[in-house]
Amino acid sequence: YMNVLGGLAFENRRFSFYLRAGVTWMRTTIRDFQQSVRDAAQVDLQASDPKVSYRGPTLKIGMLFFP
């Protein structure tokens, strides 16, 4: 998992607001995929654990309040 963000923050003494945008990369392997499909579909299946990846936009919006 990797995330690259840039953004803006607006603050005063008791409040902070931020807006961040960027790109996210994720890569993983789904473990025990064959057994999960067998259990769900109740069929005999030969399958290897698939690799899954995602690359796409990220947006974070937030507010913080300070006492």
C-alpha positions, 0 to 999 in steps of 0.5 A, spaced: 500 500 500 502 506 498 499 513 498 501 520 495 497 526 497 498 533 496 493 538 499 491 545 503 489 546 510 485 552 513 486 553 521 485 558 526 485 557 534 480 552 535 478 549 528 482 546 522 479 544 515 483 540 510 483 537 503 488 532 500 488 529 493 493 524 490 494 517 488 493 510 491 497 504 489 495 497 492 497 490 491 495 484 495 494 476 494 487 473 496 489 467 500 485 460 500 481 463 494 480 456 492 477 453 498 473 460 499 470 458 492 469 451 494 465 453 500 461 458 497 459 454 490 460 447 493 463 445 486 470 442 485 475 447 483 482 448 481 485 455 482 491 458 485 491 464 489 490 471 485 494 477 485 489 483 486 492 490 484 489 497 484 491 504 482 487 510 482 485 517 485 484 518 493 481 524 496 481 526 503 477 531 507 477 532 514 476 537 520 479 537 527 476 541 533 481 543 538 478 544 546 
